[in-house]
Amino acid sequence: FFVDKHNFHFTPALLQSYLGHVGFTVAADASDAYNLSYLLKRGGAVAGGEFSPADSGAASRHTAMVKQYVQTLEQNRAKLRQVGETINFLAARQTVVCWGGGRLFDALVEYGGLNPRTIAGVIDEHLSKYLDRVHGVKLSNAELLQTAPPQSVIILARSSADEIEQRIRHSGIRNVIRFTNLMAQADAAGSR
């Protein structure tokens, strides 16, 4: 079970091949565009020796994917700078809360130039149980939307963005901005 999917990179075929090598079969597959999620069943013999994927061309394709990842990372960090500027501009004019205090918030501060002092708060239902602050900004749960309603909420999530947006709008906040939309705007601005 890999909690942080960004420390472990697998294609579905490679992960399933590896799981078979260590004696598991996939009983159910609940994967989506962002996550590989399998229910595993112990079965079959554990293969002896070093792991070798069934697909002999996998290594060269994966090497190419890593090289592409390096290039994409550079491009995304450039977009993060534009997104950071956009959020800084917005937060200087109105009360802005970010929903999500994890890796996207961190990347915006570290690489995007986001000034965390301009953010009124960060909602993160998981991290707020364990931390008081992230980059100096108070972490809260969703009750913040009722106790100190902001003018805008920026969703710093991808796979759960629909559910989060629904919760925000249900609380009466109308100006909801998704990180993915900010990145798309930065991408469009960069291609002009």
C-alpha positions in Angstrom: 0.0 0.0 0.0 1.7 3.2 -1.2 0.2 6.2 0.6 2.1 8.8 -1.4 1.7 7.8 -5.0 4.3 10.4 -6.0 7.1 8.4 -4.4 6.2 5.2 -6.4 5.6 5.2 -10.1 3.9 2.2 -11.8 2.0 1.6 -15.0 -1.0 -0.8 -14.4 0.8 -3.6 -16.3 4.1 -3.2 -14.4 2.4 -3.1 -11.0 0.2 -6.1 -11.8 3.3 -8.0 -13.0 5.2 -7.1 -9.8 2.2 -8.2 -7.6 2.1 -11.5 -9.4 5.8 -11.9 -8.8 5.3 -11.5 -5.1 2.4 -13.9 -5.0 -0.8 -11.8 -5.3 -3.6 -11.6 -7.8 -5.9 -8.7 -8.4 -9.3 -9.5 -7.1 -10.8 -6.1 -7.9 -9.7 -3.0 -9.7 -11.0 0.4 -8.6 -8.4 2.5 -10.5 -9.1 5.9 -11.9 -7.3 8.5 -13.9 -5.2 9.5 -10.9 -4.8 6.3 -8.8 -4.1 2.6 -9.2 -6.3 1.0 -6.6 -6.4 -2.8 -6.3 -7.9 -5.3 -3.9 -5.4 -8.1 -3.8 -5.7 -11.8 -3.0 -2.8 -13.9 -1.9 -2.5 -16.7 -4.4 0.0 -18.3 -6.6 3.6 -19.0 -5.8 6.1 -16.3 -5.0 8.5 -16.2 -7.9 12.1 -16.7 -6.9 14.9 -14.5 -7.9 15.0 -11.0 -9.2 11.9 -9.3 -10.6 11.7 -9.1 -14.4 8.5 -7.7 -16.0 6.7 -9.9 -18.5 6.9 -7.0 -21.0 10.5 -6.9 -22.1 10.1 -3.4 -23.7 8.8 -1.9 -20.5 12.2 -0.7 -19.3 12.9 1.4 -22.4 9.4 2.8 -22.4 9.6 3.7 -18.7 13.0 5.4 -19.2 11.3 7.5 -21.8 8.4 8.3 -19.5 10.8 9.4 -16.8 12.6 11.7 -19.2 9.3 13.1 -20.3 8.3 13.6 -16.6 11.5 15.7 -16.1 10.5 17.9 -19.0 6.8 18.1 -17.8 7.9 19.0 -14.3 9.9 22.0 -15.6 6.9 23.1 -17.6 4.5 22.7 -14.7 6.8 24.6 -12.4 6.7 27.5 -14.9 2.9 27.3 -14.9 2.9 27.3 -11.0 4.6 30.7 -11.1 1.7 32.1 -13.1 -0.8 30.4 -10.9 1.0 31.8 -7.8 0.8 35.3 -9.3 -2.9 34.9 -10.0 -3.7 33.8 -6.5 -1.5 36.5 -5.0 -3.3 39.1 -7.1 -6.7 37.7 -6.1 -5.8 37.4 -2.4 -4.6 41.0 -2.2 -8.2 42.1 -3.2 -10.4 39.7 -1.4 -10.5 37.0 1.3 -9.2 33.8 -0.2 -9.1 30.3 1.4 -7.4 27.3 -0.1 -9.0 23.9 0.2 -6.0 21.5 0.4 -2.9 22.0 2.4 -0.8 19.2 1.0 1.5 18.9 -2.0 -0.2 21.3 -4.3 -0.3 24.1 -1.7 3.4 23.3 -0.9 4.4 23.4 -4.5 2.6 26.8 -5.0 4.6 28.2 -2.1 7.9 26.6 -2.9 7.9 26.9 -6.7 5.0 29.2 -7.6 5.8 32.2 -5.5 2.5 32.0 -3.6 2.7 34.3 -0.6 1.0 32.3 2.2 0.6 35.5 4.3 -2.1 36.6 1.9 -4.2 33.5 2.3 -6.9 33.7 5.0 -6.8 30.0 5.8 -6.3 26.5 4.5 -9.0 23.8 4.8 -7.7 20.3 4.9 -9.8 17.8 6.7 -7.0 15.3 7.1 -4.0 17.5 7.8 -5.8 19.7 10.3 -6.1 16.6 12.6 -2.3 16.5 12.9 -0.9 20.0 12.2 -1.9 23.5 13.3 -0.3 25.3 10.4 1.2 24.8 7.0 3.7 27.5 5.7 2.5 29.6 8.6 -1.2 29.5 7.6 -3.7 28.1 10.1 -5.2 24.7 9.0 -8.9 24.2 9.6 -11.6 21.8 8.7 -14.7 22.8 6.6 -16.4 24.6 9.5 -14.2 27.6 8.5 -16.6 28.2 5.6 -19.4 28.8 8.2 -17.5 30.6 10.9 -15.4 32.9 8.7 -16.8 32.6 5.1 -14.3 33.8 2.5 -15.1 35.5 -0.7 -13.3 32.9 -2.8 -12.1 29.3 -2.3 -9.4 27.8 -4.4 -9.6 24.0 -4.6 -6.1 22.5 -4.5 -7.1 19.0 -5.4 -7.7 17.0 -8.5 -9.4 13.6 -8.0 -11.7 14.9 -5.3 -12.4 18.3 -6.8 -16.1 17.6 -7.7 -17.0 16.5 -4.2 -15.1 19.4 -2.6 -16.7 22.0 -4.9 -20.2 20.6 -4.1 -19.4 21.0 -0.4 -18.2 24.6 -0.8 -21.2 25.6 -2.9 -23.5 24.0 -0.4 -22.1 26.2 2.3 -23.1 29.3 0.2 -19.7 30.3 -1.3 -20.2 31.0 -5.0 -16.6 32.0 -6.1 -15.0 28.6 -6.3 -11.8 28.2 -8.4 -10.2 24.9 -9.3 -6.4 24.4 -9.4 -6.8 22.5 -12.7 -8.5 25.6 -14.2 -5.7 27.9 -13.0 -3.2 25.5 -14.6 -5.1 25.4 -17.8 -5.2 29.2 -17.9 -1.4 29.3 -17.3 -1.0 26.8 -20.1 -3.1 28.8 -22.5 -1.2 32.0 -21.6 2.1 30.2 -22.2 1.1 29.1 -25.6 0.1 32.5 -26.8 
